[in-house]
Amino acid sequence: MNDFLTVLTGVDTEEFSWQERALCAQTDPEAFFPEKGGSTREAKRICESCEVRDACLAYALENDERFGIWGGMSEMERRRLRRRA
């Protein structure tokens, strides 16, 4: 699966030093895990300017993260991405 994600995102997910540089680590985690029906706008806005967005998304896809905003995508958006791939 890792080879597929590396091709899809261009990021090698074996190294997780990206997490230290993630903007979400410096903000309120509740924005990235809204309650059902809650807004994801703030989290996605933060992700737009994050330098490790691609690594974050690759991590979420590889680990089948089912909750929260990862790499600027919601669970539903990540599910759609998997189906297309």
HTML snippet that shows the backbone in 3Dmol.js (N, CA, C, O; Angstrom):
<script src="https://3Dmol.org/build/3Dmol-min.js"></script>
<div id="view" style="width:600px;height:400px;position:relative"></div>
<script>
const pdb = `
ATOM      1  N   MET A   1       0.821  -1.201   0.000  1.00  0.00           N
ATOM      2  CA  MET A   1       0.000   0.000   0.000  1.00  0.00           C
ATOM      3  C   MET A   1       0.857   1.254   0.000  1.00  0.00           C
ATOM      4  O   MET A   1       0.487   2.252  -0.618  1.00  0.00           O
ATOM      5  N   ASN A   2       1.996   1.222   0.681  1.00  0.00           N
ATOM      6  CA  ASN A   2       2.839   2.394   0.740  1.00  0.00           C
ATOM      7  C   ASN A   2       3.297   2.830  -0.644  1.00  0.00           C
ATOM      8  O   ASN A   2       3.352   4.030  -0.911  1.00  0.00           O
ATOM      9  N   ASP A   3       3.631   1.892  -1.538  1.00  0.00           N
ATOM     10  CA  ASP A   3       4.042   2.256  -2.890  1.00  0.00           C
ATOM     11  C   ASP A   3       2.931   3.000  -3.610  1.00  0.00           C
ATOM     12  O   ASP A   3       3.192   3.983  -4.303  1.00  0.00           O
ATOM     13  N   PHE A   4       1.701   2.546  -3.456  1.00  0.00           N
ATOM     14  CA  PHE A   4       0.553   3.202  -4.069  1.00  0.00           C
ATOM     15  C   PHE A   4       0.431   4.645  -3.572  1.00  0.00           C
ATOM     16  O   PHE A   4       0.209   5.560  -4.365  1.00  0.00           O
ATOM     17  N   LEU A   5       0.575   4.845  -2.269  1.00  0.00           N
ATOM     18  CA  LEU A   5       0.442   6.188  -1.704  1.00  0.00           C
ATOM     19  C   LEU A   5       1.590   7.088  -2.126  1.00  0.00           C
ATOM     20  O   LEU A   5       1.392   8.281  -2.354  1.00  0.00           O
ATOM     21  N   THR A   6       2.780   6.532  -2.231  1.00  0.00           N
ATOM     22  CA  THR A   6       3.917   7.329  -2.681  1.00  0.00           C
ATOM     23  C   THR A   6       3.680   7.816  -4.104  1.00  0.00           C
ATOM     24  O   THR A   6       3.973   8.967  -4.426  1.00  0.00           O
ATOM     25  N   VAL A   7       3.154   6.951  -4.949  1.00  0.00           N
ATOM     26  CA  VAL A   7       2.832   7.343  -6.321  1.00  0.00           C
ATOM     27  C   VAL A   7       1.703   8.370  -6.332  1.00  0.00           C
ATOM     28  O   VAL A   7       1.774   9.364  -7.054  1.00  0.00           O
ATOM     29  N   LEU A   8       0.663   8.134  -5.536  1.00  0.00           N
ATOM     30  CA  LEU A   8      -0.503   9.008  -5.494  1.00  0.00           C
ATOM     31  C   LEU A   8      -0.154  10.398  -4.987  1.00  0.00           C
ATOM     32  O   LEU A   8      -0.595  11.396  -5.557  1.00  0.00           O
ATOM     33  N   THR A   9       0.646  10.472  -3.908  1.00  0.00           N
ATOM     34  CA  THR A   9       0.904  11.759  -3.270  1.00  0.00           C
ATOM     35  C   THR A   9       2.315  12.281  -3.464  1.00  0.00           C
ATOM     36  O   THR A   9       2.572  13.466  -3.249  1.00  0.00           O
ATOM     37  N   GLY A  10       3.241  11.404  -3.873  1.00  0.00           N
ATOM     38  CA  GLY A  10       4.629  11.814  -4.021  1.00  0.00           C
ATOM     39  C   GLY A  10       5.351  11.936  -2.681  1.00  0.00           C
ATOM     40  O   GLY A  10       6.415  12.552  -2.608  1.00  0.00           O
ATOM     41  N   VAL A  11       4.790  11.361  -1.631  1.00  0.00           N
ATOM     42  CA  VAL A  11       5.363  11.481  -0.295  1.00  0.00           C
ATOM     43  C   VAL A  11       5.651  10.099   0.268  1.00  0.00           C
ATOM     44  O   VAL A  11       4.795   9.215   0.224  1.00  0.00           O
ATOM     45  N   ASP A  12       6.847   9.911   0.793  1.00  0.00           N
ATOM     46  CA  ASP A  12       7.188   8.654   1.464  1.00  0.00           C
ATOM     47  C   ASP A  12       6.709   8.758   2.901  1.00  0.00           C
ATOM     48  O   ASP A  12       7.222   9.564   3.678  1.00  0.00           O
ATOM     49  N   THR A  13       5.730   7.945   3.252  1.00  0.00           N
ATOM     50  CA  THR A  13       5.118   8.045   4.571  1.00  0.00           C
ATOM     51  C   THR A  13       5.866   7.272   5.640  1.00  0.00           C
ATOM     52  O   THR A  13       5.407   7.216   6.781  1.00  0.00           O
ATOM     53  N   GLU A  14       6.995   6.678   5.312  1.00  0.00           N
ATOM     54  CA  GLU A  14       7.745   5.939   6.319  1.00  0.00           C
ATOM     55  C   GLU A  14       8.334   6.862   7.382  1.00  0.00           C
ATOM     56  O   GLU A  14       8.540   6.446   8.522  1.00  0.00           O
ATOM     57  N   GLU A  15       8.599   8.089   7.020  1.00  0.00           N
ATOM     58  CA  GLU A  15       9.169   9.032   7.974  1.00  0.00           C
ATOM     59  C   GLU A  15       8.067   9.976   8.448  1.00  0.00           C
ATOM     60  O   GLU A  15       7.333  10.535   7.632  1.00  0.00           O
ATOM     61  N   PHE A  16       7.951  10.150   9.743  1.00  0.00           N
ATOM     62  CA  PHE A  16       6.863  10.965  10.278  1.00  0.00           C
ATOM     63  C   PHE A  16       7.336  12.279  10.889  1.00  0.00           C
ATOM     64  O   PHE A  16       6.622  12.864  11.704  1.00  0.00           O
ATOM     65  N   SER A  17       8.508  12.750  10.518  1.00  0.00           N
ATOM     66  CA  SER A  17       8.986  14.029  11.036  1.00  0.00           C
ATOM     67  C   SER A  17       8.089  15.176  10.584  1.00  0.00           C
ATOM     68  O   SER A  17       8.141  16.266  11.155  1.00  0.00           O
ATOM     69  N   TRP A  18       7.283  14.944   9.583  1.00  0.00           N
ATOM     70  CA  TRP A  18       6.363  15.966   9.094  1.00  0.00           C
ATOM     71  C   TRP A  18       5.400  16.408  10.185  1.00  0.00           C
ATOM     72  O   TRP A  18       4.959  17.557  10.191  1.00  0.00           O
ATOM     73  N   GLN A  19       5.073  15.521  11.097  1.00  0.00           N
ATOM     74  CA  GLN A  19       4.087  15.839  12.135  1.00  0.00           C
ATOM     75  C   GLN A  19       4.534  17.007  13.007  1.00  0.00           C
ATOM     76  O   GLN A  19       3.704  17.781  13.483  1.00  0.00           O
ATOM     77  N   GLU A  20       5.818  17.135  13.213  1.00  0.00           N
ATOM     78  CA  GLU A  20       6.343  18.234  14.025  1.00  0.00           C
ATOM     79  C   GLU A  20       6.147  19.582  13.340  1.00  0.00           C
ATOM     80  O   GLU A  20       6.071  20.609  14.015  1.00  0.00           O
ATOM     81  N   ARG A  21       6.066  19.595  12.023  1.00  0.00           N
ATOM     82  CA  ARG A  21       5.926  20.837  11.262  1.00  0.00           C
ATOM     83  C   ARG A  21       4.476  21.149  10.897  1.00  0.00           C
ATOM     84  O   ARG A  21       4.195  22.187  10.297  1.00  0.00           O
ATOM     85  N   ALA A  22       3.573  20.271  11.249  1.00  0.00           N
ATOM     86  CA  ALA A  22       2.161  20.439  10.881  1.00  0.00           C
ATOM     87  C   ALA A  22       1.534  21.613  11.615  1.00  0.00           C
ATOM     88  O   ALA A  22       1.700  21.761  12.826  1.00  0.00           O
ATOM     89  N   LEU A  23       0.817  22.441  10.878  1.00  0.00           N
ATOM     90  CA  LEU A  23       0.148  23.592  11.487  1.00  0.00           C
ATOM     91  C   LEU A  23      -0.929  23.176  12.483  1.00  0.00           C
ATOM     92  O   LEU A  23      -1.196  23.891  13.449  1.00  0.00           O
ATOM     93  N   CYS A  24      -1.540  22.030  12.249  1.00  0.00           N
ATOM     94  CA  CYS A  24      -2.601  21.573  13.157  1.00  0.00           C
ATOM     95  C   CYS A  24      -2.054  21.290  14.550  1.00  0.00           C
ATOM     96  O   CYS A  24      -2.791  21.371  15.533  1.00  0.00           O
ATOM     97  N   ALA A  25      -0.773  20.959  14.644  1.00  0.00           N
ATOM     98  CA  ALA A  25      -0.161  20.688  15.945  1.00  0.00           C
ATOM     99  C   ALA A  25      -0.030  21.968  16.770  1.00  0.00           C
ATOM    100  O   ALA A  25       0.221  21.924  17.974  1.00  0.00           O
ATOM    101  N   GLN A  26      -0.202  23.095  16.107  1.00  0.00           N
ATOM    102  CA  GLN A  26      -0.065  24.387  16.772  1.00  0.00           C
ATOM    103  C   GLN A  26      -1.419  25.062  16.996  1.00  0.00           C
ATOM    104  O   GLN A  26      -1.475  26.210  17.438  1.00  0.00           O
ATOM    105  N   THR A  27      -2.501  24.358  16.696  1.00  0.00           N
ATOM    106  CA  THR A  27      -3.832  24.946  16.812  1.00  0.00           C
ATOM    107  C   THR A  27      -4.751  24.042  17.625  1.00  0.00           C
ATOM    108  O   THR A  27      -4.351  22.974  18.090  1.00  0.00           O
ATOM    109  N   ASP A  28      -5.971  24.487  17.782  1.00  0.00           N
ATOM    110  CA  ASP A  28      -6.972  23.752  18.548  1.00  0.00           C
ATOM    111  C   ASP A  28      -7.366  22.472  17.814  1.00  0.00           C
ATOM    112  O   ASP A  28      -7.886  22.548  16.700  1.00  0.00           O
ATOM    113  N   PRO A  29      -7.136  21.302  18.404  1.00  0.00           N
ATOM    114  CA  PRO A  29      -7.454  20.037  17.716  1.00  0.00           C
ATOM    115  C   PRO A  29      -8.948  19.844  17.462  1.00  0.00           C
ATOM    116  O   PRO A  29      -9.327  19.075  16.578  1.00  0.00           O
ATOM    117  N   GLU A  30      -9.783  20.519  18.209  1.00  0.00           N
ATOM    118  CA  GLU A  30     -11.228  20.370  18.013  1.00  0.00           C
ATOM    119  C   GLU A  30     -11.666  20.809  16.623  1.00  0.00           C
ATOM    120  O   GLU A  30     -12.657  20.303  16.095  1.00  0.00           O
ATOM    121  N   ALA A  31     -10.941  21.741  16.029  1.00  0.00           N
ATOM    122  CA  ALA A  31     -11.275  22.194  14.680  1.00  0.00           C
ATOM    123  C   ALA A  31     -11.114  21.070  13.663  1.00  0.00           C
ATOM    124  O   ALA A  31     -11.800  21.053  12.641  1.00  0.00           O
ATOM    125  N   PHE A  32     -10.214  20.136  13.939  1.00  0.00           N
ATOM    126  CA  PHE A  32      -9.921  19.054  13.003  1.00  0.00           C
ATOM    127  C   PHE A  32     -10.770  17.809  13.240  1.00  0.00           C
ATOM    128  O   PHE A  32     -10.743  16.863  12.452  1.00  0.00           O
ATOM    129  N   PHE A  33     -11.509  17.822  14.315  1.00  0.00           N
ATOM    130  CA  PHE A  33     -12.403  16.705  14.643  1.00  0.00           C
ATOM    131  C   PHE A  33     -13.767  17.248  15.060  1.00  0.00           C
ATOM    132  O   PHE A  33     -14.189  17.087  16.205  1.00  0.00           O
ATOM    133  N   PRO A  34     -14.456  17.899  14.107  1.00  0.00           N
ATOM    134  CA  PRO A  34     -15.757  18.487  14.449  1.00  0.00           C
ATOM    135  C   PRO A  34     -16.806  17.404  14.710  1.00  0.00           C
ATOM    136  O   PRO A  34     -16.709  16.282  14.214  1.00  0.00           O
ATOM    137  N   GLU A  35     -17.800  17.776  15.499  1.00  0.00           N
ATOM    138  CA  GLU A  35     -18.902  16.847  15.735  1.00  0.00           C
ATOM    139  C   GLU A  35     -19.649  16.634  14.427  1.00  0.00           C
ATOM    140  O   GLU A  35     -19.549  17.446  13.507  1.00  0.00           O
ATOM    141  N   LYS A  36     -20.388  15.555  14.349  1.00  0.00           N
ATOM    142  CA  LYS A  36     -21.136  15.232  13.136  1.00  0.00           C
ATOM    143  C   LYS A  36     -21.983  16.429  12.725  1.00  0.00           C
ATOM    144  O   LYS A  36     -22.733  16.978  13.532  1.00  0.00           O
ATOM    145  N   GLY A  37     -21.858  16.825  11.474  1.00  0.00           N
ATOM    146  CA  GLY A  37     -22.588  17.965  10.952  1.00  0.00           C
ATOM    147  C   GLY A  37     -21.915  19.297  11.213  1.00  0.00           C
ATOM    148  O   GLY A  37     -22.380  20.332  10.735  1.00  0.00           O
ATOM    149  N   GLY A  38     -20.811  19.284  11.974  1.00  0.00           N
ATOM    150  CA  GLY A  38     -20.082  20.509  12.275  1.00  0.00           C
ATOM    151  C   GLY A  38     -19.270  20.995  11.087  1.00  0.00           C
ATOM    152  O   GLY A  38     -19.032  20.252  10.134  1.00  0.00           O
ATOM    153  N   SER A  39     -18.857  22.226  11.154  1.00  0.00           N
ATOM    154  CA  SER A  39     -18.109  22.835  10.059  1.00  0.00           C
ATOM    155  C   SER A  39     -16.657  22.353  10.025  1.00  0.00           C
ATOM    156  O   SER A  39     -16.012  22.190  11.061  1.00  0.00           O
ATOM    157  N   THR A  40     -16.169  22.133   8.820  1.00  0.00           N
ATOM    158  CA  THR A  40     -14.768  21.756   8.605  1.00  0.00           C
ATOM    159  C   THR A  40     -13.985  22.920   8.005  1.00  0.00           C
ATOM    160  O   THR A  40     -12.801  22.786   7.694  1.00  0.00           O
ATOM    161  N   ARG A  41     -14.638  24.037   7.848  1.00  0.00           N
ATOM    162  CA  ARG A  41     -14.053  25.187   7.156  1.00  0.00           C
ATOM    163  C   ARG A  41     -12.746  25.662   7.793  1.00  0.00           C
ATOM    164  O   ARG A  41     -11.763  25.881   7.085  1.00  0.00           O
ATOM    165  N   GLU A  42     -12.720  25.822   9.104  1.00  0.00           N
ATOM    166  CA  GLU A  42     -11.519  26.333   9.776  1.00  0.00           C
ATOM    167  C   GLU A  42     -10.337  25.382   9.585  1.00  0.00           C
ATOM    168  O   GLU A  42      -9.231  25.820   9.269  1.00  0.00           O
ATOM    169  N   ALA A  43     -10.569  24.097   9.775  1.00  0.00           N
ATOM    170  CA  ALA A  43      -9.489  23.115   9.619  1.00  0.00           C
ATOM    171  C   ALA A  43      -8.960  23.114   8.186  1.00  0.00           C
ATOM    172  O   ALA A  43      -7.748  23.095   7.970  1.00  0.00           O
ATOM    173  N   LYS A  44      -9.844  23.133   7.229  1.00  0.00           N
ATOM    174  CA  LYS A  44      -9.407  23.114   5.828  1.00  0.00           C
ATOM    175  C   LYS A  44      -8.647  24.381   5.470  1.00  0.00           C
ATOM    176  O   LYS A  44      -7.716  24.337   4.665  1.00  0.00           O
ATOM    177  N   ARG A  45      -9.031  25.507   6.056  1.00  0.00           N
ATOM    178  CA  ARG A  45      -8.324  26.768   5.816  1.00  0.00           C
ATOM    179  C   ARG A  45      -6.886  26.659   6.331  1.00  0.00           C
ATOM    180  O   ARG A  45      -5.949  27.109   5.673  1.00  0.00           O
ATOM    181  N   ILE A  46      -6.723  26.066   7.498  1.00  0.00           N
ATOM    182  CA  ILE A  46      -5.389  25.876   8.064  1.00  0.00           C
ATOM    183  C   ILE A  46      -4.577  24.930   7.186  1.00  0.00           C
ATOM    184  O   ILE A  46      -3.402  25.185   6.921  1.00  0.00           O
ATOM    185  N   CYS A  47      -5.183  23.856   6.740  1.00  0.00           N
ATOM    186  CA  CYS A  47      -4.488  22.877   5.894  1.00  0.00           C
ATOM    187  C   CYS A  47      -4.003  23.483   4.581  1.00  0.00           C
ATOM    188  O   CYS A  47      -2.959  23.084   4.065  1.00  0.00           O
ATOM    189  N   GLU A  48      -4.747  24.437   4.039  1.00  0.00           N
ATOM    190  CA  GLU A  48      -4.374  25.035   2.746  1.00  0.00           C
ATOM    191  C   GLU A  48      -2.959  25.587   2.752  1.00  0.00           C
ATOM    192  O   GLU A  48      -2.261  25.515   1.741  1.00  0.00           O
ATOM    193  N   SER A  49      -2.531  26.137   3.879  1.00  0.00           N
ATOM    194  CA  SER A  49      -1.209  26.758   3.908  1.00  0.00           C
ATOM    195  C   SER A  49      -0.165  25.904   4.639  1.00  0.00           C
ATOM    196  O   SER A  49       0.937  26.375   4.917  1.00  0.00           O
ATOM    197  N   CYS A  50      -0.509  24.661   4.946  1.00  0.00           N
ATOM    198  CA  CYS A  50       0.405  23.795   5.684  1.00  0.00           C
ATOM    199  C   CYS A  50       1.404  23.134   4.735  1.00  0.00           C
ATOM    200  O   CYS A  50       1.021  22.573   3.709  1.00  0.00           O
ATOM    201  N   GLU A  51       2.668  23.204   5.085  1.00  0.00           N
ATOM    202  CA  GLU A  51       3.722  22.660   4.225  1.00  0.00           C
ATOM    203  C   GLU A  51       3.753  21.137   4.190  1.00  0.00           C
ATOM    204  O   GLU A  51       4.378  20.561   3.300  1.00  0.00           O
ATOM    205  N   VAL A  52       3.098  20.473   5.130  1.00  0.00           N
ATOM    206  CA  VAL A  52       3.134  19.009   5.182  1.00  0.00           C
ATOM    207  C   VAL A  52       1.782  18.387   4.839  1.00  0.00           C
ATOM    208  O   VAL A  52       1.507  17.245   5.206  1.00  0.00           O
ATOM    209  N   ARG A  53       0.965  19.122   4.151  1.00  0.00           N
ATOM    210  CA  ARG A  53      -0.381  18.662   3.805  1.00  0.00           C
ATOM    211  C   ARG A  53      -0.375  17.329   3.060  1.00  0.00           C
ATOM    212  O   ARG A  53      -1.182  16.451   3.367  1.00  0.00           O
ATOM    213  N   ASP A  54       0.514  17.165   2.097  1.00  0.00           N
ATOM    214  CA  ASP A  54       0.553  15.923   1.314  1.00  0.00           C
ATOM    215  C   ASP A  54       0.958  14.727   2.176  1.00  0.00           C
ATOM    216  O   ASP A  54       0.389  13.643   2.047  1.00  0.00           O
ATOM    217  N   ALA A  55       1.933  14.926   3.045  1.00  0.00           N
ATOM    218  CA  ALA A  55       2.358  13.841   3.939  1.00  0.00           C
ATOM    219  C   ALA A  55       1.237  13.470   4.900  1.00  0.00           C
ATOM    220  O   ALA A  55       1.044  12.296   5.213  1.00  0.00           O
ATOM    221  N   CYS A  56       0.512  14.455   5.358  1.00  0.00           N
ATOM    222  CA  CYS A  56      -0.611  14.230   6.268  1.00  0.00           C
ATOM    223  C   CYS A  56      -1.702  13.407   5.580  1.00  0.00           C
ATOM    224  O   CYS A  56      -2.226  12.451   6.154  1.00  0.00           O
ATOM    225  N   LEU A  57      -2.032  13.783   4.364  1.00  0.00           N
ATOM    226  CA  LEU A  57      -3.045  13.046   3.611  1.00  0.00           C
ATOM    227  C   LEU A  57      -2.595  11.616   3.350  1.00  0.00           C
ATOM    228  O   LEU A  57      -3.382  10.680   3.493  1.00  0.00           O
ATOM    229  N   ALA A  58      -1.341  11.446   2.972  1.00  0.00           N
ATOM    230  CA  ALA A  58      -0.805  10.097   2.724  1.00  0.00           C
ATOM    231  C   ALA A  58      -0.891   9.251   3.986  1.00  0.00           C
ATOM    232  O   ALA A  58      -1.247   8.074   3.924  1.00  0.00           O
ATOM    233  N   TYR A  59      -0.569   9.837   5.120  1.00  0.00           N
ATOM    234  CA  TYR A  59      -0.655   9.120   6.393  1.00  0.00           C
ATOM    235  C   TYR A  59      -2.093   8.677   6.666  1.00  0.00           C
ATOM    236  O   TYR A  59      -2.333   7.531   7.046  1.00  0.00           O
ATOM    237  N   ALA A  60      -3.038   9.584   6.470  1.00  0.00           N
ATOM    238  CA  ALA A  60      -4.449   9.266   6.726  1.00  0.00           C
ATOM    239  C   ALA A  60      -4.940   8.151   5.817  1.00  0.00           C
ATOM    240  O   ALA A  60      -5.684   7.274   6.256  1.00  0.00           O
ATOM    241  N   LEU A  61      -4.536   8.178   4.566  1.00  0.00           N
ATOM    242  CA  LEU A  61      -4.958   7.136   3.627  1.00  0.00           C
ATOM    243  C   LEU A  61      -4.321   5.795   3.982  1.00  0.00           C
ATOM    244  O   LEU A  61      -4.984   4.758   3.954  1.00  0.00           O
ATOM    245  N   GLU A  62      -3.053   5.823   4.311  1.00  0.00           N
ATOM    246  CA  GLU A  62      -2.347   4.588   4.633  1.00  0.00           C
ATOM    247  C   GLU A  62      -2.888   3.946   5.912  1.00  0.00           C
ATOM    248  O   GLU A  62      -2.940   2.722   6.027  1.00  0.00           O
ATOM    249  N   ASN A  63      -3.282   4.770   6.854  1.00  0.00           N
ATOM    250  CA  ASN A  63      -3.740   4.273   8.149  1.00  0.00           C
ATOM    251  C   ASN A  63      -5.255   4.227   8.272  1.00  0.00           C
ATOM    252  O   ASN A  63      -5.790   3.995   9.356  1.00  0.00           O
ATOM    253  N   ASP A  64      -5.936   4.446   7.170  1.00  0.00           N
ATOM    254  CA  ASP A  64      -7.393   4.384   7.120  1.00  0.00           C
ATOM    255  C   ASP A  64      -8.041   5.200   8.237  1.00  0.00           C
ATOM    256  O   ASP A  64      -8.945   4.732   8.929  1.00  0.00           O
ATOM    257  N   GLU A  65      -7.553   6.439   8.392  1.00  0.00           N
ATOM    258  CA  GLU A  65      -8.136   7.341   9.393  1.00  0.00           C
ATOM    259  C   GLU A  65      -9.583   7.612   9.013  1.00  0.00           C
ATOM    260  O   GLU A  65      -9.864   8.059   7.901  1.00  0.00           O
ATOM    261  N   ARG A  66     -10.482   7.347   9.913  1.00  0.00           N
ATOM    262  CA  ARG A  66     -11.910   7.476   9.616  1.00  0.00           C
ATOM    263  C   ARG A  66     -12.540   8.730  10.188  1.00  0.00           C
ATOM    264  O   ARG A  66     -13.695   9.034   9.892  1.00  0.00           O
ATOM    265  N   PHE A  67     -11.803   9.455  10.997  1.00  0.00           N
ATOM    266  CA  PHE A  67     -12.365  10.647  11.608  1.00  0.00           C
ATOM    267  C   PHE A  67     -11.416  11.816  11.421  1.00  0.00           C
ATOM    268  O   PHE A  67     -10.196  11.650  11.385  1.00  0.00           O
ATOM    269  N   GLY A  68     -11.989  12.982  11.304  1.00  0.00           N
ATOM    270  CA  GLY A  68     -11.201  14.203  11.276  1.00  0.00           C
ATOM    271  C   GLY A  68     -10.776  14.647   9.896  1.00  0.00           C
ATOM    272  O   GLY A  68     -10.979  13.967   8.890  1.00  0.00           O
ATOM    273  N   ILE A  69     -10.176  15.821   9.899  1.00  0.00           N
ATOM    274  CA  ILE A  69      -9.636  16.428   8.684  1.00  0.00           C
ATOM    275  C   ILE A  69      -8.152  16.095   8.646  1.00  0.00           C
ATOM    276  O   ILE A  69      -7.416  16.396   9.585  1.00  0.00           O
ATOM    277  N   TRP A  70      -7.724  15.483   7.573  1.00  0.00           N
ATOM    278  CA  TRP A  70      -6.327  15.104   7.366  1.00  0.00           C
ATOM    279  C   TRP A  70      -5.933  15.559   5.965  1.00  0.00           C
ATOM    280  O   TRP A  70      -6.605  15.224   4.990  1.00  0.00           O
ATOM    281  N   GLY A  71      -4.861  16.308   5.866  1.00  0.00           N
ATOM    282  CA  GLY A  71      -4.400  16.767   4.561  1.00  0.00           C
ATOM    283  C   GLY A  71      -5.436  17.611   3.835  1.00  0.00           C
ATOM    284  O   GLY A  71      -5.462  17.660   2.605  1.00  0.00           O
ATOM    285  N   GLY A  72      -6.279  18.268   4.597  1.00  0.00           N
ATOM    286  CA  GLY A  72      -7.292  19.138   4.003  1.00  0.00           C
ATOM    287  C   GLY A  72      -8.530  18.420   3.514  1.00  0.00           C
ATOM    288  O   GLY A  72      -9.367  19.024   2.843  1.00  0.00           O
ATOM    289  N   MET A  73      -8.666  17.142   3.835  1.00  0.00           N
ATOM    290  CA  MET A  73      -9.815  16.370   3.351  1.00  0.00           C
ATOM    291  C   MET A  73     -10.583  15.740   4.507  1.00  0.00           C
ATOM    292  O   MET A  73     -10.004  15.297   5.499  1.00  0.00           O
ATOM    293  N   SER A  74     -11.893  15.715   4.349  1.00  0.00           N
ATOM    294  CA  SER A  74     -12.759  15.056   5.329  1.00  0.00           C
ATOM    295  C   SER A  74     -12.769  13.556   5.069  1.00  0.00           C
ATOM    296  O   SER A  74     -12.235  13.082   4.066  1.00  0.00           O
ATOM    297  N   GLU A  75     -13.380  12.826   5.979  1.00  0.00           N
ATOM    298  CA  GLU A  75     -13.492  11.375   5.804  1.00  0.00           C
ATOM    299  C   GLU A  75     -14.184  11.033   4.480  1.00  0.00           C
ATOM    300  O   GLU A  75     -13.739  10.141   3.759  1.00  0.00           O
ATOM    301  N   MET A  76     -15.255  11.734   4.168  1.00  0.00           N
ATOM    302  CA  MET A  76     -16.001  11.472   2.937  1.00  0.00           C
ATOM    303  C   MET A  76     -15.137  11.759   1.703  1.00  0.00           C
ATOM    304  O   MET A  76     -15.164  11.000   0.733  1.00  0.00           O
ATOM    305  N   GLU A  77     -14.382  12.842   1.743  1.00  0.00           N
ATOM    306  CA  GLU A  77     -13.524  13.182   0.607  1.00  0.00           C
ATOM    307  C   GLU A  77     -12.406  12.155   0.428  1.00  0.00           C
ATOM    308  O   GLU A  77     -12.048  11.807  -0.698  1.00  0.00           O
ATOM    309  N   ARG A  78     -11.862  11.675   1.539  1.00  0.00           N
ATOM    310  CA  ARG A  78     -10.818  10.636   1.445  1.00  0.00           C
ATOM    311  C   ARG A  78     -11.398   9.334   0.897  1.00  0.00           C
ATOM    312  O   ARG A  78     -10.740   8.638   0.124  1.00  0.00           O
ATOM    313  N   ARG A  79     -12.609   9.010   1.288  1.00  0.00           N
ATOM    314  CA  ARG A  79     -13.277   7.798   0.785  1.00  0.00           C
ATOM    315  C   ARG A  79     -13.447   7.900  -0.734  1.00  0.00           C
ATOM    316  O   ARG A  79     -13.169   6.942  -1.457  1.00  0.00           O
ATOM    317  N   ARG A  80     -13.898   9.048  -1.210  1.00  0.00           N
ATOM    318  CA  ARG A  80     -14.051   9.248  -2.662  1.00  0.00           C
ATOM    319  C   ARG A  80     -12.719   9.119  -3.389  1.00  0.00           C
ATOM    320  O   ARG A  80     -12.643   8.531  -4.468  1.00  0.00           O
ATOM    321  N   LEU A  81     -11.676   9.670  -2.791  1.00  0.00           N
ATOM    322  CA  LEU A  81     -10.340   9.592  -3.389  1.00  0.00           C
ATOM    323  C   LEU A  81      -9.895   8.136  -3.512  1.00  0.00           C
ATOM    324  O   LEU A  81      -9.338   7.738  -4.536  1.00  0.00           O
ATOM    325  N   ARG A  82     -10.140   7.349  -2.479  1.00  0.00           N
ATOM    326  CA  ARG A  82      -9.774   5.918  -2.531  1.00  0.00           C
ATOM    327  C   ARG A  82     -10.517   5.197  -3.639  1.00  0.00           C
ATOM    328  O   ARG A  82      -9.935   4.378  -4.350  1.00  0.00           O
ATOM    329  N   ARG A  83     -11.808   5.498  -3.791  1.00  0.00           N
ATOM    330  CA  ARG A  83     -12.606   4.833  -4.832  1.00  0.00           C
ATOM    331  C   ARG A  83     -12.092   5.164  -6.223  1.00  0.00           C
ATOM    332  O   ARG A  83     -12.074   4.296  -7.095  1.00  0.00           O
ATOM    333  N   ARG A  84     -11.678   6.396  -6.444  1.00  0.00           N
ATOM    334  CA  ARG A  84     -11.181   6.811  -7.757  1.00  0.00           C
ATOM    335  C   ARG A  84      -9.836   6.178  -8.086  1.00  0.00           C
ATOM    336  O   ARG A  84      -9.505   5.974  -9.254  1.00  0.00           O
ATOM    337  N   ALA A  85      -9.067   5.871  -7.049  1.00  0.00           N
ATOM    338  CA  ALA A  85      -7.690   5.382  -7.286  1.00  0.00           C
ATOM    339  C   ALA A  85      -7.644   3.926  -7.650  1.00  0.00           C
ATOM    340  O   ALA A  85      -6.565   3.380  -7.876  1.00  0.00           O
TER     341      ALA A  85
END
`;
const viewer = $3Dmol.createViewer("view");
viewer.addModel(pdb, "pdb");
viewer.setStyle({}, {cartoon: {color: "spectrum"}});
viewer.zoomTo();
viewer.render();
</script>
